[in-house]
């Protein structure tokens, strides 16, 4: 499911600096890789496949973790809305999970998942629960009680009421939480480099170890691009599936 860990060996390391010849330094090479510059087009062309593998892994880890987190968070928020006494414990547990440092989280999960992509996904799922549960619950609580009573008066049962009335009206708040959780996951995936499954984080980590400027900058910029693109994509989805919010603004 996940692509092989992007290679971070000799092909990612900068070319050695020019050597001295008869006590004098030779002229700087024309290759920006040899000069180890921050911005280098040669790096993009020669490491295209490595970058592509890292981006694909980054996107897969992010998408899987957010989707699994959403599948878990939705029923938790619904239960917390149905039974008020459950809201406190659910929010407390998810908040405590969010406060655990990422390295400590991965270490605690290591005996269960080992050094695998599942370890990174499990950690990101636990982090996403706080953002998702809180926002979905806030959206459900914001549904007017008059709307619920009117639906019940029309013969809506609990399941139909939830699916056709409560969840649609809770979508704006839920989507806000989904956007934040997704952007947060994009950044946290990079920490997975400590176990070899960090997407672009693998390249950043290897580049910092060898002071490979072009690799560090390129991988970092791509992380930002993915985060911004994901946020804009979800914002567009929210715009499409909540037409009544556009009508209210108009």
Secondary structure, 3 states (H helix, E strand, C coil): CCCCCCCCCHHHCCCCCCCEECCEECCCCCCCCCCCCCCCHHHHHHCHHHHHHHHHHHHHHHHHHHHHHHHHHHHHHHHHHHCHHHHHHHHHHHHHHHHCCHHHHHHHHHHHHCCCHHHHHHHHHHHHHHHHHHHHHHHHHCCCHHHHHHHHHCCCCHHHHHHHHHHHHHHHHHHHHHHHHHHHHHHHHHHHHHHCCCCHHHHHHHHHHHCCHHHHHHHHHHHHHHHHHHHHHHHHHHHHHCHHHHHHHC
